[in-house]
Amino acid sequence: EMCVKGPNVTSGYLNRDSSDDFTKDGYFRTGDIVSMDEKGYFTLLDRKKDMILVSGFNVFPNEIESVMLDSDDIVDCAVI
């Protein structure tokens, strides 16, 4: 899992226990599963959960895919 730390990274969530969201040394757990190549570039492989947080709302990509695939104009899609 990718973990990040820096001045622009949140220090926690308002009115919520954030202890599971951070490592013991203060790195934020992003929920992204990545690999790093020999040049230091990251490739996103997966998510720990099939849910992402967008502006404080839980968003499930499979629900967005389902709505999109209801359109006759869309043959296939992937929401990441």
PALUM-425084 format. One record per residue (C-alpha): z, y, x; residue number from 1. Coordinates in nm, 3 decimals. Layout:
N
{r {Z, Y, X}, NUM}
...
% end
This chain:
80
{r {0.000, 0.000, 0.000}, 1}
{r {-0.085, 0.347, 0.127}, 2}
{r {0.221, 0.565, 0.182}, 3}
{r {0.199, 0.937, 0.260}, 4}
{r {0.439, 1.206, 0.373}, 5}
{r {0.395, 1.579, 0.425}, 6}
{r {0.477, 1.928, 0.300}, 7}
{r {0.233, 1.898, 0.006}, 8}
{r {0.364, 1.562, -0.116}, 9}
{r {0.609, 1.559, -0.406}, 10}
{r {0.976, 1.509, -0.328}, 11}
{r {1.033, 1.335, -0.662}, 12}
{r {0.988, 1.354, -1.036}, 13}
{r {1.178, 1.582, -1.274}, 14}
{r {1.450, 1.402, -1.473}, 15}
{r {1.352, 1.062, -1.335}, 16}
{r {1.491, 0.832, -1.067}, 17}
{r {1.223, 0.831, -0.798}, 18}
{r {1.390, 0.592, -0.554}, 19}
{r {1.128, 0.318, -0.608}, 20}
{r {0.847, 0.569, -0.549}, 21}
{r {0.949, 0.638, -0.189}, 22}
{r {1.021, 0.436, 0.124}, 23}
{r {1.363, 0.468, 0.286}, 24}
{r {1.218, 0.711, 0.541}, 25}
{r {1.068, 0.943, 0.276}, 26}
{r {0.706, 0.825, 0.247}, 27}
{r {0.556, 0.839, -0.105}, 28}
{r {0.416, 0.509, -0.231}, 29}
{r {0.073, 0.594, -0.379}, 30}
{r {0.011, 0.262, -0.552}, 31}
{r {-0.326, 0.237, -0.375}, 32}
{r {-0.408, -0.078, -0.179}, 33}
{r {-0.624, 0.022, 0.120}, 34}
{r {-0.761, -0.108, 0.446}, 35}
{r {-0.826, 0.098, 0.756}, 36}
{r {-1.128, 0.041, 0.981}, 37}
{r {-1.146, 0.078, 1.359}, 38}
{r {-1.239, 0.448, 1.327}, 39}
{r {-0.933, 0.524, 1.114}, 40}
{r {-1.122, 0.552, 0.783}, 41}
{r {-0.957, 0.411, 0.471}, 42}
{r {-1.127, 0.201, 0.205}, 43}
{r {-0.969, 0.182, -0.138}, 44}
{r {-0.943, -0.185, -0.233}, 45}
{r {-0.730, -0.190, -0.546}, 46}
{r {-0.431, -0.044, -0.731}, 47}
{r {-0.088, -0.206, -0.750}, 48}
{r {-0.090, -0.133, -1.123}, 49}
{r {-0.384, -0.100, -1.358}, 50}
{r {-0.258, 0.244, -1.458}, 51}
{r {-0.296, 0.588, -1.305}, 52}
{r {-0.095, 0.903, -1.367}, 53}
{r {-0.307, 1.205, -1.467}, 54}
{r {-0.126, 1.534, -1.532}, 55}
{r {0.188, 1.344, -1.628}, 56}
{r {0.011, 1.102, -1.862}, 57}
{r {-0.032, 0.727, -1.813}, 58}
{r {-0.404, 0.650, -1.815}, 59}
{r {-0.539, 0.295, -1.825}, 60}
{r {-0.891, 0.274, -1.677}, 61}
{r {-0.977, -0.036, -1.882}, 62}
{r {-0.922, 0.164, -2.204}, 63}
{r {-1.162, 0.434, -2.083}, 64}
{r {-1.417, 0.167, -1.988}, 65}
{r {-1.387, 0.012, -2.334}, 66}
{r {-1.457, 0.343, -2.509}, 67}
{r {-1.750, 0.418, -2.277}, 68}
{r {-1.903, 0.075, -2.332}, 69}
{r {-1.903, 0.136, -2.709}, 70}
{r {-2.192, 0.377, -2.644}, 71}
{r {-2.540, 0.229, -2.680}, 72}
{r {-2.652, 0.444, -2.386}, 73}
{r {-2.414, 0.282, -2.136}, 74}
{r {-2.488, -0.069, -2.013}, 75}
{r {-2.198, -0.109, -1.769}, 76}
{r {-1.929, 0.107, -1.612}, 77}
{r {-1.623, 0.101, -1.390}, 78}
{r {-1.342, 0.355, -1.404}, 79}
{r {-1.139, 0.382, -1.087}, 80}
% end
